[in-house]
Amino acid sequence: MFDALLRPIIDKPLNLLAARAVRLGISANLLTICGGALAICAGFALAGGHTHVGLVLVIANRLLDGLDGPVARITGPTDFGGYLDIVADFVFYLAVPLGFGLAAPANLIPALVLACCFGLTGISFLAFAAIAAKRGLETSAHGKKSFFYSTGLAEGTETIVVFILFCLWPAHFPTIALAYAGLCILTVIQRSASAWAAFKP
């Protein structure tokens, strides 16, 4: 919901960091892979109850995720890079709830519900993107991307905020997770309505 609004604010510093990364010979794919590895490490840290370590890893993951796109735009984006980016994103989206789910029995069902809802939002997102590409639709609301990014209520910014809240107040994970799962379901409904409007015969 807030991703497109934040783009003009975060693009300039990310572009500066990306230019420096390119000068150091760091590729976009390397940043994406390192980000995915940090997401997995965050899951392990959270499963062990190390929420402050998990918080640092979550923030570091998002920094690398924010950098790989600008680096790719400087060096030349590739289809494989776009694929790798979305896979790494969903490693992150699933590793954090899984970590909390393993940390305490009370977290398990809310974590499973949230992971399932992330799966649904991901399916709706990718299905929309696939059909939009088939029809030649484009959008620049989220910056230049490898494929069509459809806007939703639950996007990257909201997810980062929720994951930070998980780490700061782990005792409230079940409540926050179930509330955000509800927002994910609303996103699927909203995106489905957008798909009907855009793709109906």
C-alpha positions in Angstrom: 0.0 0.0 0.0 2.9 2.4 0.9 5.5 1.0 -1.5 4.8 3.4 -4.4 4.6 6.4 -2.0 8.0 5.6 -0.5 9.8 5.0 -3.9 10.7 8.7 -4.5 12.2 8.9 -0.9 14.3 5.8 -0.9 15.4 5.7 -4.6 18.1 8.4 -4.3 20.1 6.9 -1.4 19.7 3.3 -2.8 20.9 4.5 -6.2 24.0 6.1 -4.5 24.7 2.8 -2.6 24.1 0.8 -5.8 26.6 2.9 -7.8 29.2 2.2 -5.1 28.4 -1.5 -5.1 28.9 -1.6 -8.9 32.3 0.1 -8.5 33.3 -2.6 -6.1 32.3 -5.3 -8.5 29.3 -6.5 -6.6 26.6 -8.0 -8.8 22.8 -7.8 -8.3 22.5 -11.6 -8.2 25.1 -11.8 -5.4 23.2 -9.2 -3.4 20.0 -11.2 -3.9 21.6 -14.5 -2.9 23.2 -13.0 0.2 19.8 -11.5 1.1 18.2 -14.9 0.8 20.9 -16.4 3.0 20.3 -13.7 5.6 16.6 -14.5 5.5 17.3 -18.2 6.3 19.7 -17.1 9.1 17.0 -14.9 10.5 14.6 -17.8 10.6 17.1 -19.9 12.5 17.8 -17.0 15.0 14.1 -16.4 15.6 13.4 -20.1 16.1 16.1 -20.1 18.8 14.4 -17.1 20.5 17.1 -14.6 19.5 14.7 -11.9 18.4 17.2 -9.0 18.5 19.6 -10.9 16.2 16.6 -11.8 14.0 15.7 -8.1 13.9 19.2 -7.1 12.6 19.1 -9.9 10.0 15.6 -8.8 8.8 16.8 -5.2 8.4 20.0 -6.3 6.6 17.9 -8.6 4.3 15.7 -5.7 3.3 18.7 -3.5 2.6 20.1 -6.0 0.2 16.7 -6.5 -1.4 16.5 -2.8 -1.9 19.9 -2.6 -3.5 19.8 -5.5 -5.9 17.3 -3.7 -8.2 19.2 -0.5 -8.6 22.4 -2.4 -9.2 20.7 -4.5 -11.9 19.5 -1.3 -13.5 23.0 0.0 -13.7 24.6 -3.2 -15.0 21.7 -4.4 -17.0 18.7 -6.4 -15.7 18.3 -10.0 -16.6 15.3 -12.3 -16.6 17.1 -14.7 -14.3 17.8 -11.9 -11.9 14.1 -11.0 -11.8 13.3 -14.7 -11.1 15.9 -14.9 -8.4 14.7 -11.8 -6.7 11.1 -13.0 -6.3 12.3 -16.4 -5.0 14.5 -14.7 -2.4 11.6 -12.5 -1.4 9.4 -15.4 -0.6 12.2 -17.2 1.2 12.2 -14.1 3.5 8.4 -14.0 3.8 8.3 -17.6 4.9 11.5 -17.9 6.9 10.4 -15.3 9.5 6.9 -16.7 10.3 8.5 -20.2 10.3 11.1 -19.1 12.8 8.5 -17.7 15.2 6.3 -20.7 14.7 9.1 -23.0 15.9 10.1 -20.7 18.7 6.9 -21.3 20.8 4.0 -23.7 20.6 1.5 -20.8 20.9 3.0 -19.3 17.7 2.7 -22.4 15.5 -0.9 -22.0 14.3 -0.7 -18.3 13.7 2.6 -18.8 11.8 1.0 -21.5 9.6 -2.0 -19.2 8.9 0.3 -16.3 8.0 2.5 -18.5 5.8 -0.5 -19.8 3.9 -1.8 -16.2 3.5 1.6 -15.1 2.2 1.3 -18.0 -0.3 -2.1 -16.8 -1.5 -0.9 -13.2 -1.9 2.1 -14.5 -3.8 0.0 -16.6 -6.1 -2.4 -13.7 -6.8 0.6 -11.4 -7.4 2.4 -13.7 -9.8 -0.8 -14.8 -11.6 -1.6 -11.1 -12.2 1.9 -10.4 -13.4 1.8 -13.4 -15.9 -1.4 -12.3 -17.5 -0.4 -8.6 -17.5 2.7 -9.6 -19.4 0.7 -11.6 -21.8 -1.4 -8.6 -22.5 1.5 -6.2 -22.7 0.5 -4.2 -19.6 3.1 -2.1 -17.8 3.3 0.0 -14.7 6.1 2.2 -13.1 4.4 2.7 -9.7 7.0 0.5 -8.0 9.9 1.6 -10.2 11.3 -0.3 -13.1 10.8 -4.0 -12.5 11.3 -7.3 -14.4 7.6 -7.9 -14.5 4.3 -6.2 -13.6 3.9 -5.3 -9.9 0.3 -5.0 -9.0 -0.5 -2.8 -6.0 -2.1 -4.3 -2.8 -2.9 -3.5 0.7 -0.2 -5.8 2.1 3.1 -5.0 0.3 6.7 -4.9 1.1 6.6 -1.9 3.4 3.8 -3.2 5.5 5.5 -6.6 5.8 8.7 -5.1 7.0 6.9 -3.1 9.6 5.0 -6.2 10.8 8.2 -8.3 10.9 9.9 -5.6 13.0 7.0 -5.6 15.4 7.3 -9.4 15.7 10.9 -9.0 16.7 10.3 -6.1 19.1 7.2 -7.7 20.8 7.6 -11.5 20.3 5.0 -12.2 23.0 2.4 -10.6 20.7 3.3 -12.6 17.6 0.0 -14.6 17.5 -2.2 -11.5 17.5 -0.1 -9.5 15.1 0.3 -12.5 12.7 -3.4 -13.3 12.6 -4.2 -9.6 12.0 -1.8 -9.3 9.2 -3.0 -12.6 7.7 -6.4 -10.9 7.5 -4.9 -8.0 5.7 -3.2 -10.4 3.2 -6.6 -12.0 2.5 -8.1 -8.6 1.8 -5.2 -8.0 -0.5 -6.0 -11.2 -2.4 -9.6 -10.1 -2.7 -8.6 -6.6 -3.8 -6.1 -7.9 -6.4 -8.8 -10.4 -7.7 -11.2 -7.5 -8.2 -8.5 -5.6 -10.0 -7.8 -8.6 -12.2 -11.6 -8.9 -13.0 -11.6 -5.2 -14.0 -8.3 -5.5 -16.1 -8.8 -8.9 -17.7 -12.5 -9.5 -18.1 -13.6 -10.3 -21.6 
